[in-house]
């Protein structure tokens, strides 16, 4: 869907900033997952959910929302960080 019309240079710059600022966040998610730090992972997922959706990366935002909810409900989040990593990589390739 094209809700905002043409993508101008400013929007493209913002998308590149999203990629640059999100890469360390993805690394932090992997670290939190490795240490089974659910509360930190929940915070990271919450942040990613909002920024990804703002950048138009809705699939990424939806997976982050699923991860956040799993952490909040103390359910298994196995595989979700990997899915986030893969979807972020795909989105970053599209943006570049």
Residue frames as qw, qx, qy, qz and C-alpha x, y, z in Angstrom:
[[0.000, 0.888, 0.460, 0.000, 0.00, 0.00, 0.00],
 [0.389, 0.228, -0.015, 0.893, 1.20, 3.46, -0.81],
 [0.231, -0.794, -0.538, 0.161, -0.36, 5.64, 1.82],
 [0.287, -0.772, -0.015, 0.567, 2.09, 8.49, 1.76],
 [0.503, 0.848, -0.064, -0.154, 2.76, 8.90, -1.95],
 [0.703, 0.569, -0.333, 0.266, 6.23, 9.06, -3.45],
 [0.787, -0.483, -0.064, 0.378, 9.28, 8.17, -1.40],
 [0.249, 0.935, -0.158, 0.197, 11.52, 11.23, -1.30],
 [0.532, 0.464, -0.542, 0.457, 15.17, 11.58, -0.32],
 [0.302, -0.494, 0.477, -0.661, 14.25, 12.38, 3.28],
 [0.906, -0.149, 0.125, -0.376, 12.22, 9.20, 3.62],
 [0.872, 0.311, -0.341, 0.167, 15.03, 7.15, 2.10],
 [0.207, 0.546, -0.558, 0.589, 17.49, 8.71, 4.55],
 [0.596, -0.388, 0.377, -0.593, 15.17, 7.84, 7.46],
 [0.981, 0.039, -0.080, -0.171, 14.96, 4.23, 6.27],
 [0.663, 0.428, -0.475, 0.389, 18.75, 4.01, 6.16],
 [0.150, -0.514, 0.519, -0.666, 18.89, 5.43, 9.69],
 [0.860, -0.222, 0.129, -0.440, 16.36, 2.79, 10.76],
 [0.928, 0.202, -0.291, 0.116, 18.67, 0.05, 9.44],
 [0.401, 0.503, -0.501, 0.578, 21.77, 1.56, 11.06],
 [0.337, -0.450, 0.443, -0.699, 20.07, 2.05, 14.43],
 [0.899, -0.138, 0.047, -0.413, 18.31, -1.33, 14.43],
 [0.745, 0.351, -0.553, 0.126, 21.34, -3.52, 13.65],
 [0.127, 0.350, -0.725, 0.580, 22.78, -3.13, 17.20],
 [0.635, -0.161, 0.309, -0.690, 19.32, -3.76, 18.63],
 [0.916, 0.150, -0.287, -0.235, 19.13, -7.09, 16.77],
 [0.522, 0.359, -0.672, 0.383, 22.57, -8.00, 18.17],
 [0.231, -0.302, 0.574, -0.725, 21.34, -7.13, 21.67],
 [0.838, -0.047, 0.024, -0.544, 18.29, -9.36, 21.13],
 [0.823, 0.237, -0.515, 0.045, 20.55, -12.29, 20.23],
 [0.230, 0.353, -0.672, 0.609, 22.60, -11.63, 23.36],
 [0.510, -0.216, 0.378, -0.742, 19.48, -11.42, 25.56],
 [0.909, 0.061, -0.209, -0.354, 18.17, -14.64, 24.05],
 [0.652, 0.313, -0.637, 0.266, 21.49, -16.40, 24.68],
 [0.086, 0.213, -0.667, 0.709, 21.34, -15.32, 28.34],
 [0.284, -0.496, -0.814, -0.098, 17.63, -16.15, 28.62],
 [0.088, -0.248, -0.331, 0.906, 16.96, -12.56, 29.72],
 [0.090, 0.595, 0.767, 0.222, 13.24, -12.40, 29.02],
 [0.082, -0.851, -0.330, 0.400, 12.65, -8.96, 30.58],
 [0.164, -0.567, 0.357, 0.724, 15.38, -7.32, 28.48],
 [0.188, 0.132, 0.819, 0.526, 14.23, -9.20, 25.39],
 [0.079, 0.734, 0.671, -0.067, 10.69, -7.92, 26.01],
 [0.087, -0.810, -0.037, 0.578, 11.94, -4.32, 26.18],
 [0.182, -0.342, 0.616, 0.686, 13.95, -4.73, 22.98],
 [0.170, 0.369, 0.856, 0.319, 11.01, -6.36, 21.20],
 [0.044, 0.818, 0.488, -0.300, 8.69, -3.54, 22.28],
 [0.098, -0.708, 0.224, 0.663, 11.09, -0.92, 20.94],
 [0.176, -0.127, 0.779, 0.588, 11.61, -2.80, 17.67],
 [0.217, 0.571, 0.791, 0.012, 7.86, -3.27, 17.20],
 [0.093, 0.876, 0.256, -0.398, 7.31, 0.49, 17.14],
 [0.090, -0.659, 0.431, 0.610, 10.31, 1.47, 15.07],
 [0.270, 0.024, 0.865, 0.423, 9.78, -1.29, 12.50],
 [0.233, 0.683, 0.692, -0.011, 6.14, -0.37, 12.00],
 [0.022, 0.866, 0.033, -0.498, 7.06, 3.32, 11.72],
 [0.124, -0.498, 0.637, 0.575, 9.54, 2.38, 9.00],
 [0.721, 0.336, -0.214, -0.567, 6.87, 0.41, 7.14],
 [0.320, 0.284, -0.904, 0.002, 8.49, -2.94, 8.00],
 [0.697, -0.284, 0.076, -0.654, 5.23, -4.45, 9.19],
 [0.904, -0.007, -0.426, -0.020, 6.25, -8.11, 9.10],
 [0.463, 0.251, -0.561, 0.639, 9.25, -7.29, 11.29],
 [0.288, -0.334, 0.298, -0.846, 7.01, -5.29, 13.63],
 [0.840, -0.195, -0.175, -0.475, 4.53, -8.16, 13.85],
 [0.811, 0.049, -0.528, 0.247, 7.22, -10.71, 14.75],
 [0.194, 0.289, -0.493, 0.797, 8.56, -8.30, 17.39],
 [0.562, -0.319, 0.094, -0.758, 5.02, -7.95, 18.79],
 [0.910, -0.107, -0.366, -0.165, 4.76, -11.76, 19.00],
 [0.611, 0.167, -0.549, 0.545, 8.10, -11.90, 20.82],
 [0.127, -0.359, 0.339, -0.861, 7.07, -9.14, 23.23],
 [0.753, -0.273, -0.064, -0.595, 3.80, -10.93, 24.05],
 [0.871, 0.001, -0.482, 0.095, 5.57, -14.28, 24.54],
 [0.385, 0.233, -0.535, 0.716, 7.98, -12.66, 27.00],
 [0.359, -0.339, 0.201, -0.846, 5.17, -10.87, 28.84],
 [0.862, -0.183, -0.075, -0.467, 3.23, -14.12, 29.19],
 [0.410, -0.534, 0.736, -0.073, 6.31, -16.13, 30.13],
 [0.918, 0.295, 0.234, -0.126, 5.82, -18.40, 27.10],
 [0.718, -0.110, 0.441, 0.527, 8.48, -19.92, 24.87],
 [0.301, 0.863, -0.095, -0.394, 9.99, -17.48, 22.39],
 [0.594, -0.235, 0.659, 0.398, 12.17, -20.09, 20.72],
 [0.496, 0.355, 0.621, 0.492, 12.83, -19.27, 17.08],
 [0.129, 0.926, 0.352, -0.046, 11.40, -15.76, 17.21],
 [0.246, -0.805, 0.275, 0.464, 14.74, -13.96, 17.49],
 [0.454, -0.093, 0.714, 0.524, 15.97, -15.95, 14.49],
 [0.311, 0.675, 0.628, 0.230, 12.88, -14.94, 12.53],
 [0.060, -0.959, -0.093, 0.260, 13.44, -11.31, 13.52],
 [0.397, -0.548, 0.494, 0.546, 17.08, -11.52, 12.42],
 [0.426, 0.201, 0.743, 0.475, 16.12, -13.01, 9.04],
 [0.191, 0.830, 0.512, 0.110, 13.31, -10.52, 8.41],
 [0.189, -0.891, 0.086, 0.404, 15.53, -7.58, 9.42],
 [0.427, -0.305, 0.611, 0.592, 18.22, -8.79, 6.99],
 [0.349, 0.497, 0.704, 0.369, 15.61, -9.04, 4.21],
 [0.028, 0.942, 0.321, -0.089, 14.23, -5.56, 4.99],
 [0.335, -0.739, 0.274, 0.516, 17.74, -4.07, 5.16],
 [0.439, 0.011, 0.679, 0.588, 18.56, -5.52, 1.72],
 [0.225, 0.727, 0.603, 0.239, 15.37, -4.00, 0.31],
 [0.146, -0.947, -0.120, 0.258, 16.14, -0.61, 1.85],
 [0.409, -0.523, 0.450, 0.597, 19.76, -0.58, 0.62]]
